[in-house]
Amino acid sequence: MNDLDLTFPRQYARTQRLTLGEPRTVTVSPDGMRVVFCRSEAGDDPVNCLWVLDLATGRERMVADPRQLLAAHNPAHTTGDLPVEELARRERARESAGGVVAYATDAAVTVAAFSLNGRLFGAGLISGGARELTVQGPVFDPRPDPTAQRVAYVSGTTLRIGELDNSSWELAAEANDHDHIVTWGSAEFVAAEEMGRHRGFWWSPDGSRIAAARVDTSPVATWYIADPAHPDALPAEHRYPSAGTDNAVVSLHIFTVANASFVDRSPITVQWDSDSYPYLASVIWAATERLLLTVQSRDQTELLVLEADPGTGETTVLFHDTNDQWVELVSGTPALMADGRLVMAGDRAGAMRLLIGGEEQSPPNVQVRSISGVTADAVTFVANPIDDPTVHHVWRWTPDVGCECLTSEPGVHQATVGGTTTAIRSATLDTHGAALRVGGLTIGSNAHTALVEPNVTIYRVGDDDLAVAVVLPHGPITGPLPVLLDPYGGPHAQRVLSAKSAYLSSQWFADQGFAVIVIDGRGTPGRGTEWERAVHHDLAGPVLDDQVRALEAVTEALAAEGIQLDRERVGIRGWSFGGYLAALAVLQRPDIFHAAVAGAPVTEWRLYDTHYTERYLGDPFSDPAPYDRSSLIGLAGQLTRPLLLIHGLADDNVVAAHTLQLSSALLAAGRPHEVLPLSGVTHMTPQEVVAENLLLHQLEFFRRSLQIDP
């Protein structure tokens, strides 16, 4: 296709939502001299290279080009299958790019390790050279020890050590069969999908020990993900802990590492009450003799930070938090200040507050979102004003000054810290894409500029100031506009943000003649404790009510500006929780919503995973009422509006059974609907042709269902 003929749907798909070419996966060296990052060479190039920015000279250097490395070291194998562990990690992280998408460095950030097609590579971040270490593979999640003497990595179910002379040896392994599956050094499904823990082993600061997770998935039910388009292929087995069922059994062990001829084959077992606190949420080495771990109760109403003695495995409690509904996990915690004070975040008096040594340090009207970095005498964190969740700012706390905000422009800002140097990524409503700045330097971006220009206004409506983004067509508006709601609407995700990149696909729909409305209601993050916990034991009622209330309020606000909405032609589309919300809308409120596209929807919460679902709805066996209240299956007989269900048949997160069970219930109730199955597609839709035509298909569906003349 000629670039002159490029349409936004094709561009959006080809550029992976305009993210290719942006600098990403940033590390700042503790001496503040280097910034390491990944970036592809063009906005439609999916292969990321590894780069280093020298802050003294301002010069960028490519230190690893995956295409050249693979061709140079094995010309016959420049492409290849990724290990299943890497495929799973990318799915959990929603990673659809290629090349160097993850790497790890030593403590001084002088070397990096990464895998390509299951092979191990190392790069010198000062010298600029990269080479393959021909160790036994396939290689997954390689991490150099902090002193840059060797590399630990996962290969299948085993944890191995790779030496610089290309030899490798087994550190932890266990005999497995079909009924006994134990992995060493990897994160289990719910840790990676829901807790933000994507790794399963951790080097001590001096490189003498490794803390490794042992994961026994034997108790977890086996689900089978088949590909109906290839009936000759065996279904993939997937251990999936659905709500109320058994989780994997996770334990933590400490190995002493010297070399292949001297390894402690009887590791120290870290001891805690794993029956009461089965979830291992995070592990960090705060110092060579200080190992910290965060554990949660099954119902997530209790959280402990424990300090383990690496020599004995005994633990003591450093921090204990409780909540009648749930205790939120906050990225970047726990951490320690140089003086030994524990850095945490916790709900206190209606807001998530920065806690240092148990004392509240952040302002009471600020909601802490994550901890970006902890140095000897400073804590950098991301937070938003509770009265404005659409902006995320970078803050810093120091003992002398207290809390100060480092960013001022309205937008979505994130930070990466190394020593006294902070890299800040900023996305705003005024510019396309995002800018990554370090001091006075801006790291170049190769991302394409979108073929749409978001025409977005953010409103605050209703008695509780619901955040609503209205995206309108360009040019004069001559009559009532049909409406398309475009929400996510659920916990842990926002759609209404002060960033232009949040509204690209919404603008494309607006340019087809819609008023696109995006609403963040109760349950979405950023508005404080009461707001987020309004969905406890009910993921349907408050969420849908707020979509209706906000739609009515913004209709009045726009009418006052002379813009009329056609409330007889209202569609709603969404993916994942947004897909659940879209289907819920036409099932329960056909008086408001006239057509829906539900992509990868959770239709029956008993089929979703333990850690997420039980946090909000509890145990389905001891109290089924919240599950019944939030399920779509029992509402099937109420459908009177057009509904299009879309689902990837390879989805191992929201499995296709969700859509198929709802479709079956709709058919049994005699309710016409449409189903679009996507063969070979997971919960993501990275394939260019699939992603492009999904937008076009949805547009056609809404035009047909709402009787809109194109």
Secondary structure, 3 states (H helix, E strand, C coil): CCHHHCCHHHHHHHCCCCCCCCCEEEEECCCCCEEEEEEECCCCCCEEEEEEEECCCCEEEEEECHHHHHHHHCHHHCCCCCCHHHHHHHHHCCCCCEECCCCEECCCCCEEEEEECCEEEEEECCCCCEEEECCCCCCEEEEECCCCCEEEEEECCEEEEEECCCCEEEEECCCCECCECEEECCCCHHHHHHHCCCCCEEECCCCCEEEEEEEECCCCCEEEECCCCCCCCCCEEEECCECCCCCCEEEEEEEEEEECCEECCCCEECCCCCCCCCEEEEEEEEECCEEEEEEECCCCCEEEEEEECCCCCCEEEEEEEECCCCCCCCCCCCEECCCCCEEEEEEECCEEEEEECCEECCCCCEEEEEEEEECCCCEEEEEEECCCCCCEEEEEEECCCEEEECCCCCCEEEEEEECCEEEEEEECCCCCCCEEEECCEEECCCCCCCCCCCCEEEEEECCCCEEEEEECCCCCCCCCEEEEECCCCCCCCCCCCCCHHHHHHHHHHHCCCCEEEEEECCCCCCCCHHHHHHHCCCCCHHHHHHHHHHHHHHHHHHHHCCCCEEEEEEEEEEECHHHHHHHHHHHHCCCCCCEEEEECCCCCHHHCEHHHHHHHHCCCCCCCHHHHHHCCHHHHHHCCCCEEEEEECCCCCCCCHHHHHHHHHHHHCCCCCEEEEECCCCCCCCCHHHHHHHHHHHHHHHHHHCCCCC
